[in-house]
Amino acid sequence: MDCRRPLRFPAAERSSLFEVCENHVLKPAVASILLIACCLAAATRFEDPKPPEPASIEERAAVEPTAHPGVTLHARPAPLAPGAVTEDWPAFLGRSGQPASGETSLLRAFGQDGPKLLWELSKGTGYSSPSIQGDYLVYLHRSGNEEAIECLRPETGERYWSYRYPTDFSDRYGYNNGPRSSPVIDGDHVYTYGAQGKLHCLRLKTGQVVWRRDVATEFRVPQDFFGIATTPLIEGDLLILNVGAPGGPEVVAFDKLTGRMVWGVGDQWGASYATPVIARVHGKRRLFVLGGGESRPPTGGLLSINPLDGGLDFRFPWRSRSFESVNASCPVVTGNRVLVSATYRTGAALIEVKSDWTFAKLWENSDFDLHWTTAVYDQGHYYAFSGRNEPDAKLTCVNAGSGETVWSESLEWQETVQVQGEARAFHASPLRGNLLKVDGRFLALGEHGHLMWLDLSPAGPKILDRARLFLARETWAPPVISRGLLYVSQNSRSIDPPAGPRLLCFDLRGR
């Protein structure tokens, strides 16, 4: 039987069969047969345009790290504090897909000179953030006419391996021409998605290519405004991608070990720049994908999908209203409610997912317009840096129950910077920064390179401490924390200190 042209069951029967298999009610053999039947029945009309050939990979021992010629090692990290809780950061926004970390015992005060710089990688172009699992850090950037996947040791920047492939991507609006998506580490494999839609699966410990796909070419996806920025999502045996092919599929699930398409869904909206989010709603796993790329008129919004079979629950239209625009803020799921937001005259909306997989819009707030940052939920409130442009950026608190703006403030202070040996005063601000909820407070990374500890509550924002890591524009990737170490992508040349684009590792371990 051709799995791409299967028999089809009614939606109700398909759902009940999947629930039986998911809950392990049947004996394993019977459950496996039913699960295969369900997968065949649930597949859409979309065919895999070019399934990868089975790979034949020789077994190799794990590569030992050696000095990286582009890394400068400044210091070794302090030991972890007794009882410190640490975790990996295997994908964009960490383990949960939301801007929150379970790490504890972090440095509470940065000190006069800021957190200690441990090492720096002189990098090429791009807006990616690193991903970390155990003793492996993977970073994606562009060097010359190649996109480079670098596998480094997190504490020292030593290199295990590097894999490169050609690219001629050019940003239509003059921003840098590097990749925007972050790597995803899953067990023994790492997955990357370049700015031109080249998808790779490599072995984490050796850098060997397991499979690769030119997704943009195979699915005939035209270059969007700013290239591809969505990061893949791993769910069980699937790698899920916000593809946005014209006429569909909008979302595709590949077998993560073979690269072959398992299901595809949707034929209306292009791909956004946001990363898919997985969550448990009403006791079931659900995939939430924000779609919406280049189209006239501008169309897009939230898709709710059953990841088991690609069944579409509903669409909620919500997209930036301007033609030239960005949908880049990831959905935020809390319980059975989902927050979506976009700038360009749009704002935020909160929907409630019903137990029959319909939805109701609870409220909308036109002032809570998030550009590429993702909101943090904390004790009944959402916090994020809102605003489309630098001048109108504000740190905003919204009541999750009512949707009302509690406060919206521009955090500003005076600073002095050295420019060609001359001291100059200026007004500093985090502008369109990123927030991370961690260790009982909020860590903020401003888009010019400022790092802050914040206390955020409905009473207002309070800066507990701040440091300037560097002074450079386009610091748009969120901060990454793993094992008490902080990783920051500096994406343009800094004024003070004068330095080119870098990946920086700081010691944030408490003493």
Secondary structure as UniProt FT lines:
FT   TURN            3..4
FT   HELIX           11..22
FT   TURN            23..24
FT   HELIX           28..42
FT   TURN            69..70
FT   STRAND          71..73
FT   TURN            82..83
FT   TURN            92..97
FT   STRAND          100..101
FT   TURN            112..113
FT   STRAND          116..122
FT   STRAND          131..133
FT   TURN            134..135
FT   STRAND          136..143
FT   TURN            144..145
FT   STRAND          146..152
FT   TURN            154..156
FT   STRAND          159..166
FT   TURN            172..173
FT   STRAND          184..186
FT   TURN            187..188
FT   STRAND          189..193
FT   TURN            195..196
FT   STRAND          198..203
FT   TURN            204..206
FT   STRAND          209..214
FT   HELIX           215..218
FT   TURN            219..220
FT   TURN            225..226
FT   STRAND          233..235
FT   TURN            236..237
FT   STRAND          238..242
FT   TURN            246..247
FT   STRAND          251..255
FT   TURN            256..258
FT   STRAND          261..265
FT   STRAND          277..281
FT   TURN            282..283
FT   STRAND          284..291
FT   STRAND          301..306
FT   TURN            307..310
FT   STRAND          311..317
FT   STRAND          332..334
FT   TURN            335..336
FT   STRAND          337..342
FT   TURN            343..346
FT   STRAND          347..353
FT   TURN            355..356
FT   STRAND          359..365
FT   TURN            366..367
FT   STRAND          376..378
FT   TURN            379..380
FT   STRAND          381..386
FT   TURN            391..392
FT   STRAND          394..399
FT   TURN            400..402
FT   STRAND          405..409
FT   STRAND          413..419
FT   TURN            420..421
FT   STRAND          422..428
FT   STRAND          434..438
FT   TURN            439..440
FT   STRAND          441..445
FT   TURN            447..448
FT   STRAND          450..457
FT   TURN            458..459
FT   STRAND          460..468
FT   STRAND          480..482
FT   TURN            483..484
FT   STRAND          485..490
FT   TURN            495..498
FT   STRAND          502..507
//
